[in-house]
Every structure is written in structure tokens, then in C-alpha cells.
Amino acid sequence: MEPDNGTRISEFLLLGLSEESELQPFIFGLFLSMYLVTVLGNLLLILAVSSDLHLYTPISDPHLHTPMYFFLSHLSFVDICFTSTSIPKILVNIQTQSKVITYEGCITQMYFFTLFVGLDVCLLTVMAYDRFVAICHPLHYTVIMHPRLCGLLLLVSWIMCVLISLLYSLLVLRLSFCTHLEIPHFFCELNQMIQLACSDTFVNDLVMYFVTVLQGGGSLTGILYSYSKIVSSIRAMSSAQGKYKAFSTCASHLLVVSLFYCTGLGVYLSSAVTHSSQSSATASVMYTVVTPMLNPFIYSLRNKDIKGALKIFFGMTGIVIIILRLRKCC
């Protein structure tokens, strides 16, 4: 089908996870609950770390004044933004019984989605490097991972991901679309947008696969290299307690990395094997919603530092509420 160059596309239709009307209330409740848990969980993690950093008192935990928690708080912020690019639109569409998303809204959603996915990848890689330095070079940790380097790593990650997302968006803007404007997904995913195009997509496919291999493959290689060195260092330790302590400091990060990459790989394999967009959309829920929702629980449930910071945060919050009530009474 030839593209109609004279007609400008104004909107797309997001088909979502299911077209059955009976399932819509269940899908709405499921996504709303997962979104609220994701936002509140990650927000609490950010507040716990930031309050401990800014309210440095004798009861503050000095372990939270480290690069690992600096990057963790930014990962939580990115996860909130990551889920916020798609879930609110799903909820609005179900509530209004409309599947429409504007052309501009679709491009914007795609831009921010690719931006925050890229930032997730970069931050997980940087955190792996942080654990590598902490375990393999503990005596030089504070010298190597100084605040300036941490800030620089974060800045480079943002700049790189912003430029990559901008490149993707500009390449999609040059495409022409035909009359078939139904996206078999619950958000405007880059690959689905390219598949809908009527014009030549060779450049888009080439750039997409090249950047994915370069960014995703480079990140995974860096993480695997860091953990290979970490495992070697842990095996060389003579003390069983030292081995356990070293492993426990990176166990949460390793679990989050495994969850992120395994769910992402699962989405790719499901779409490649079944060739069904519906199954691919269902599998996408794992890394777009479930993984960001589980991250704060993974990092806090077995982490004494985070638990202590949360107790301090809620304690300070309770004191502030009591003081405000006393002022009202006076």
C-alpha cells in the first residue's frame, strides 16, 4: 500500500492487552495498583536516601552516604518516570473507553520511553562498576568513586540517552504511514511504529539494531566483566564472613540486573517465536511495569541500611506531624 503523502497522520489507535470489554475493569485495577505500588515504593526509597543525606545526624546511617545509594536513588527516579510514560495513558484510555493517541503524543511517548529504558541500562551498568570497585579495590574506593566522577557518570548517561532517543524520534518523524494505524500494544513502542510505516524503514532498522547492540550489548558486557572480577575476588577471600558480606552487597543489584535483562530477552524471544504482537505486549508488562515495581522491594527487604533509613524517615515524619498539630492547638 502506498503512503498518502497529501494526508498528515493525526492519531493512532492503541489496541492494548485485550479488546474484550469484560477484562477492561480487571486490567484497569491491575495496572492502577501496580502503578501506585511502583510510584510509592520508589518514592519512599528516594526519600529514605535523600532524607538521610540531608539530615546528617548522629542517628543517620553513614553507609547511605555512598555512590551506590546515590545511583540507587536516581534509578528509582528513572523507574517512576519509566512507568509514567505508558501506564497513565492506559488508565485514561480504559476509563474513557477510547484507544486514540495523537501522532504528537505517540512520538513524545516513544521518545521518553526509549530515554528512560536507556537510562535504566546505563545506571545498572554504572552500579555494577561501583560494586566492582568496592569489592575488588576497597582501599581505593573513596578515591576512585569520588562525587565528581559519580556526577560525571550520571551526566554522560543522561546526555547519551537523550541523544539516542532524539535520533530515534527524528528517524520516525521522517516515515510515512498508511491507513492501517492500529498499534497492537499498550504504548507507542519504537519497533511497532517502524512496522506500521509504509515508507522505506531500512535506515530505521539499521540504526535501531546498531544502537541496541552497542548500548545493550556494551552494557551487558560491562556488567558481566565486573561480576566476573567480583566473583574472582570473593573466591580469593579466606574468611567465610568476608565472602558473605561481599556477596550480600551486590546480591540485590545482581537480582535487579537479571530481572531486567531476562524480561527484556523474554519479550524479544516471545515476539520472535510466536510472531504475535498480543503475546509480545503481554510479555512487555514484565519489564515495563513489574520490574520497576519490584526494584524497591529487592533493594530494601534484605538491606539493613535502607530499613534503618526508612525508620528514621518515618520517625522524623511523625515528629513533624506532632509539632504541626501542637502548633495548631496553641
JONOR-V275676 format. One line per field, one symbol per residue. ss: DSSP state (a for helix, b for strand, c for the rest). Layout:
ss->???
//
This chain:
ss->ccccccccccbbbbccccccaaaaaaaaaaaaaaaaaaaaaaaaaaaaaaaaaacccccccaaaccaaaaaaaaaaaaaaaaaaccaaaaaaaaaacccbbbaaaaaaaaaaaaaaaaaaaaaaaaaaaaaaaaaacaaaaaaaccaaaaaaaaaaaaaaaaaaaaaaaaaaacccbccccbbccccccaaaaaaabccccaaaaaaaaaaaaaaaaaaaaaaaaaaaaaaaaaaacccaaaaaaaaaaaaaaaaaaaaaaaaaaaaaaaaaaaccaaaaaaaaaaaaaaaaaaaaaaaaaccaaaaaaaaaaaaaaaaaaaaaaaaaac
//
